[in-house]
């Protein structure tokens, strides 16, 4: 679980990120979830965009993906969601506050 201060740090880091994945009318599938998990293993932070033709809202898609891969939803704004999953072996992001 991340603290509010850590969440603020992650939001600041994600501000400059472009969406790396999109959720469309096909919804969230196993292959896409596996790709996001692999991406998070390397980068620890990902921005996802939910397209207008999707059956999911950004909040629903983020919650489902995070639940499947044990990640945390940092923020959902409009059609974009930010997920965080710490790499225990080789952390990339060093959160200041604990």
C-alpha positions in Angstrom: 0.0 0.0 0.0 1.3 3.4 -0.9 0.9 6.5 1.3 -0.7 9.7 0.1 2.8 11.3 -0.1 4.1 8.5 -2.2 0.9 8.7 -4.4 1.7 12.4 -5.0 5.3 11.5 -6.0 4.0 9.0 -8.5 1.4 11.4 -9.9 4.2 13.9 -10.5 6.4 11.3 -12.2 3.5 10.1 -14.4 2.5 13.6 -15.5 5.0 13.6 -18.3 4.2 10.0 -19.4 2.3 9.2 -22.6 -0.2 6.4 -22.5 1.6 3.1 -23.2 -1.5 1.0 -23.6 -5.1 1.5 -24.8 -8.2 -0.3 -23.8 -10.7 -0.4 -26.7 -14.0 -2.1 -27.5 -12.4 -5.5 -26.9 -12.0 -4.6 -23.2 -9.4 -6.0 -20.9 -8.0 -9.4 -22.0 -5.4 -11.8 -20.6 -2.8 -11.0 -23.3 -3.0 -7.2 -22.7 -2.9 -7.7 -18.9 0.3 -9.8 -19.3 1.9 -7.1 -21.5 1.1 -4.4 -18.9 2.5 -6.6 -16.2 5.7 -7.1 -18.2 5.9 -3.3 -18.8 5.5 -2.6 -15.1 8.2 -5.1 -14.2 10.6 -2.9 -16.1 9.2 0.6 -15.6 7.0 0.3 -12.5 4.7 3.1 -13.7 2.3 3.0 -16.6 -0.3 5.3 -18.1 -3.3 3.6 -19.8 -5.9 5.3 -22.0 -9.4 3.9 -22.3 -10.9 4.7 -25.7 -14.4 6.1 -26.1 -15.7 2.9 -27.8 -14.7 0.8 -24.8 -17.4 -0.9 -22.7 -15.2 0.1 -19.6 -14.8 3.4 -17.9 -11.2 4.3 -17.0 -11.9 3.5 -13.4 -13.3 0.1 -14.1 -10.5 -0.9 -16.5 -7.8 0.3 -14.0 -9.4 -1.6 -11.2 -9.7 -4.8 -13.2 -6.1 -4.7 -14.5 -4.7 -3.8 -11.1 -6.6 -6.6 -9.5 -5.3 -9.1 -12.1 -1.6 -8.2 -11.7 -1.5 -7.0 -8.1 -0.7 -3.4 -9.0 -2.0 -0.2 -7.4 -4.2 2.4 -9.1 -2.4 5.7 -8.5 -4.9 8.0 -10.3 -7.8 8.0 -12.7 -8.5 11.2 -14.6 -11.0 11.3 -17.5 -10.1 8.5 -19.9 -6.6 7.9 -18.4 -5.4 5.8 -15.6 -2.0 5.4 -13.9 -0.9 2.1 -12.4 2.1 1.4 -10.2 3.7 -1.9 -9.3 7.0 -2.0 -7.4 9.7 -4.3 -8.7 11.0 -5.9 -5.5 14.3 -7.2 -7.1 15.4 -4.2 -9.1 13.4 -1.1 -8.1 13.4 1.7 -10.7 11.5 4.4 -8.8 12.8 5.3 -5.3 9.9 6.8 -3.3 11.2 9.3 -0.8 8.6 8.9 1.9 7.7 5.6 3.5 
